[in-house]
Amino acid sequence: MTLRNLMKATLILSLSMMLITVIALGGMMSFTAITFFQDRSATTSTKDISDTLQKTNGQYHLENPALLNDSNRWAILINNNGEVIWQYHAPSSLPTHFNLTDVASFTRWYLSDYPVTTWIRADGLLVLGAPPGSQWKQQLVLSTQSLSLLPFWLLGCILFMLIAVLSTSALLLHHWFRKDQKERDAARSDWINGISHDIRTPLSLVMGKASRLEADPRLPEDAKKEAAIICNQSKTIRDLVGDLNLTMRLDCAMQPLRREPLQPEMIVRQAAADFLNSGMADGYPFDIHLPDMPLPTMNADATLLTRALTNLLYNCVRHNPPGCAIELSARIQATHCLFVVESNSPSHPQQISDGIAPDGNAAHGTGLKLVKQIAQAHGGDAYFTTGECFRCEIALPINGSLL
Amino acid sequence: MAYTILVVDDEPALCDMVSDILKSDGYKVCRAYDCTNAIAVFQDAHPDAVLLDVMLPDGDGFSLFRQLRTIRDVPVVFLSARDEDNVRLQGLGLGADDYITKPFLPQELLLRLHAVLRRVYRLEEQSHLGDVTILWAKATIIKNNKEIALTAKEFALLKKLWDNRGNIVTIDALCAALWDGPLVGYENALMVHVRRLREKIEQDPSHPQHLLTVRGLGYRLNEEAST
């Protein structure tokens, strides 16, 4: 999964989650509105019932009792002295007289556990009661100051929800991405390891046989030369397989860096010694330059850094004719320690540039790419320039690698 | 004395090639293609060293290594196509004498096997550096019919250079061989030991013929005098 796909998936998931949230919010608001209107209708019905309660010849008469019967409700009318002067299907447990405290209590809460609604009339207070547990009553008191802050609270809540939705979706996708990436990396690693293993054994045979033919005194010189070519090309394949393996491991973060405190000069000297001892430097003027003052101690993987430098030195030999001057140096530049490999062959084009993209990055092949990967694994980078001379700078941050 | 080497590899063609390389260098060779066969051959042939592949059809080389070591303590060199650091370190961590990654050059195989045998069986009681004889067991040299003792540091320095003779050994590697801990600041001390060693092994220490300085890098020990 590429970064673009990851971002696309994050966006889609975020929008989906936001849509779900909006639907949920809409549902809640609809529910609230319906309930509100139901309550309003309940209030209206109290008024309606009050309107249907008429006093005729000193007797109260309910014109439409179905309004109460349908919802299993009862009603009482309390006069201004607190006396119950009329009732319809009222529970027998209700008192017949109410004082101010009782009235204040049940208008807000419940009357003997019965949820009640009231309507003020000229002759008193009409109280309608519903069965216990059929309604929920809650008092909401807000100061006008708090009410004025309500839009901000709502906005804050929406923002919080938005951030929560985005973060959750990003985390979920990152988790899936990492899992997916790990599985693919493991599969790639297994595959490369398998290929590498399968190549190495037959390559041992090719190298071994070619090397023995090269050293066989009974063979004519031409045949020996052919054997030497096979042997040298086999070594190139061997190095490529090794580089491919390492570059894959670095790519999949499966190559643990064995960092240790070391002197940059040590890396330069070891790479130079390996280069000279390999015999590849024969015919190539080679020199190293190190500053008089010791370079600061770094915390780096000596094997990998040495390999990066020897890779560059071998590349200089592989891509340039004998006589090409090769130079290896190290120095401090601002916050970085620079390792520089430079080859100069004015009479020949620098074929090594084949592996370098116009922006100075390693374009293909594993050699230069590996150098860049090793530098990046240390928190630095590698820069390549070509022209009359090939130059590679490996810049490693001093602060990041200092102990 | 011809040493007997047991070669264990599941690839018959490679086994044959390694056998030929070893035979051409004077070794006796016995072969096995799997763990079961390897144990049987090991018990019958009593090899002096084992070249062991890591991946075998009926088990892994590490388990076989442990089994062989319970039977007899002989030098073992892993010869494997697996080059991962952890696998290599696992093999060496078990106590193997070396770990060679495939593909390899015949000469490299012989040199490394010879180094292991030399170390384990002390093949070389003495070595020759031009007209100078080095007596390793006594940590002395004989120059102009006179036996001269080497100090511990001079001996360690000469040993490191001799083990890598013909190759440049960096001053960092020499310092690491002579001293533990941080190496910064030991360069001057190293130069002193090199100078004293030259006085003992060179006919003319001012114009060394064997222990040569490689400017800016380190030193190289040549068996034969430089021309």
Interface residues (C-beta under 8 A of the other chain):
Chain A: N193 S196 H197 R200 T201 L203 S204 L205 V206 M207 G208 K209 S211 R212 C231 S234 R238 G242 N245 R249 Q255 P256 R258 P261 Q263 E265 M266 R269 Q270 A272 A273 L276 N277 I288 L290 P294 T297
Chain B: E11 A13 L14 M17 V18 D20 I21 S24 M55 A81 R82 D83 E84 D85 T101 K102 P103 F104 L105 P106 Q107 N167 I168 V169 T170 I171 D172 A173 P182 L183 V184 V214 G216 L217 G218
